[in-house]
């Protein structure tokens, strides 16, 4: 009985079970549910993503380390130039941005290249889970999931799950779930009629080192200019 329970608890079929019976393989929906629950339980994770094809934004990439709650550091960059950075620690956020590089005479004008300083702003209840101040990541099952084939992400064996949703016609999400160790979500690729995104997850549960900027580089948003 103990061996049989161990076989079932693994979530994947094991040929070496002593009673000779092979437990049924979990469905794609069950695999995705388990992966989402595993990701929700993380204390930290690193997220990298790319975004291409939207009419308003030609391309974007991002990098974030987060505790999935209220502490994170993130950086966004656009293909045409320009960046946005944020550090959030509890109820305080620091942000700074660099506009797209100026060319010609504009690049030599007074004030060109501004944006080196961080702006300190409070995070209130209305903004804590919205917009750039959010450190959260959504891990939720949706749509219809079907099994794909075995794959690999960064050298880690995985299984692909293809998800379609009636609410997002013409689009597909491909989840890559680790098949060794914890069932982490390693990568999610989205393809839609207007844009594509690729998101990868790594550094699961590693110590999070997010610190505020040096005091000399910070300006208070509530302070008077100058």
Secondary structure as GFF3:
##gff-version 3
##sequence-region A 1 226
A	DSSP	alpha_helix	2	9	.	.	.	ID=ss1
A	DSSP	alpha_helix	28	40	.	.	.	ID=ss2
A	DSSP	beta_strand	45	52	.	.	.	ID=ss3
A	DSSP	beta_strand	59	66	.	.	.	ID=ss4
A	DSSP	beta_strand	71	78	.	.	.	ID=ss5
A	DSSP	beta_strand	83	89	.	.	.	ID=ss6
A	DSSP	beta_strand	92	98	.	.	.	ID=ss7
A	DSSP	three_ten_helix	104	108	.	.	.	ID=ss8
A	DSSP	beta_strand	118	122	.	.	.	ID=ss9
A	DSSP	three_ten_helix	131	133	.	.	.	ID=ss10
A	DSSP	beta_strand	144	153	.	.	.	ID=ss11
A	DSSP	beta_strand	156	164	.	.	.	ID=ss12
A	DSSP	three_ten_helix	166	168	.	.	.	ID=ss13
A	DSSP	beta_strand	172	178	.	.	.	ID=ss14
A	DSSP	beta_strand	185	191	.	.	.	ID=ss15
A	DSSP	beta_strand	196	202	.	.	.	ID=ss16
A	DSSP	three_ten_helix	215	217	.	.	.	ID=ss17
A	DSSP	beta_strand	218	220	.	.	.	ID=ss18
###
